[in-house]
Amino acid sequence: MIDLKNLNIILTGATGVIGNSILNKLVSVGSNIIATGTNEDKLNKIQDKYKNVNILKFDISDHSKIEEFIENCNKILSNKIDVLVNNAGITLDNLSIRMKEEEWKRVIDINLTSTFLISKNVIKKMLKTKSGKIINVTSVVGHSGNIGQANYAASKAGIVAMTKSLALEYGKKNITVNCVSPGFIMSDMTDKISDAHTELLKSRISLNKFGNPDDVANTIAFLSSNLSDYITGETVHVNGGMYFS
């Protein structure tokens, strides 16, 4: 059984469907968590549900304040960050010939650049304790590509390459860096897909079904634990066999 008792964890994007499932799982196995997001109402609901979770409203697109944000997290967590889960991200879909430069830049800035800057500042703290785990949530489309998602796919593919580079740079300092790459996961978004298209998508998945948010959360809990101590620079695909790397 995975036990993360007293581990200090920062979770970005905690208010989404997958983020909420990750939060629930990490709380259930004993972690000390700082949960972040931009939706104040959803953050308040998290606080009402979990009195012992630290809530920090923060927009990761504000790059000038990321260093200060990590400093605040470090203080709250008694100067020891054990795990960082980079889950926050956005989509701004459009066919490539119609995609505005701002749509490209914003997705890259939030999904890739913000993830890098948060990781960079957390690594500085982990170097002082000579230990730590960083887990980046990417996507199956970062490996396969997808129509109308050139910006999103590029940002997620960039996270995979960045993860490998960080793993190489800091492995000797006992810091592991890995990715979790979800496929189609049940959410409000998949609920809006027509029945016919849902069946078509499922036919392309080996297990013939969409995943559950808990499938992602369980993988992140494993990578946060000492059971994964000898794994770094890897991408764990949670896609039911939709894509094989």
Secondary structure as UniProt FT lines:
FT   TURN            5..6
FT   STRAND          8..11
FT   TURN            14..15
FT   HELIX           17..28
FT   TURN            29..30
FT   STRAND          32..37
FT   HELIX           40..49
FT   TURN            51..52
FT   STRAND          54..57
FT   TURN            60..61
FT   HELIX           63..65
FT   HELIX           66..76
FT   TURN            77..79
FT   STRAND          83..86
FT   TURN            96..98
FT   HELIX           101..107
FT   HELIX           108..113
FT   HELIX           114..129
FT   STRAND          132..137
FT   HELIX           141..144
FT   TURN            147..148
FT   HELIX           150..170
FT   HELIX           171..173
FT   STRAND          175..182
FT   HELIX           188..191
FT   HELIX           195..203
FT   TURN            206..207
FT   HELIX           213..224
FT   HELIX           226..228
FT   TURN            229..230
FT   STRAND          235..238
FT   TURN            240..241
//
